[in-house]
Structures are given as C-alpha cells and as structure tokens.
C-alpha cells in the first residue's frame, strides 16, 4: 500500500462504495499514504487534479472535492512527489 483511498462520503456522512452512485456534488475522500507529501484527487490517473491535500505517512488524509458534475468518475489518489497512484474508486454522480 503506497497510496490508497479507504472511504468516500457525502456531506451528509453517507458512505459511497466503489461502483456506487450519488446525487451529491461534494464528496470527502479518506485514505492513506506510505510516503508523506501532497496527494491529488484526480479523475483517472492522467486526469485533471480536482483537489489536493497534505498527507502524512501513517495518518489518514482527508480531501473534500466540491462542485462535481453529473458523470461517471474514476477517482484516484496520487502522491504528487512519487507519482504513486491508488486503485480507482468509481462513482457515478447523478
């Protein structure tokens, strides 16, 4: 585990599993890194950066992404320094 997303929740604290869907436009990502640094939440490994946060190894990070469009996303967390990427967390915003 170099970078991982461990949960995704709505502002109402509803957990959205990978493969799930939600009408909410704001999602909060929680995850972990094994190397401290900036973590970007992207739509796909080569996609645009949606939001970033500082992450510390051994401590869960939290990143909130606002104003999402209605579409299918393949969210990944990417360590900006090492370019290590999490497995995709697929969510359809309806």
ABEGO torsion letter per residue (X at the ends): XABBBABBBBAAGBBBBBGBBBABABBBBBBBBABBEBBBBBBEAABBBABBBBBBBGBBBBBBBBGBBBBBBBBBBBBAAAGBBBBBBBBBBX
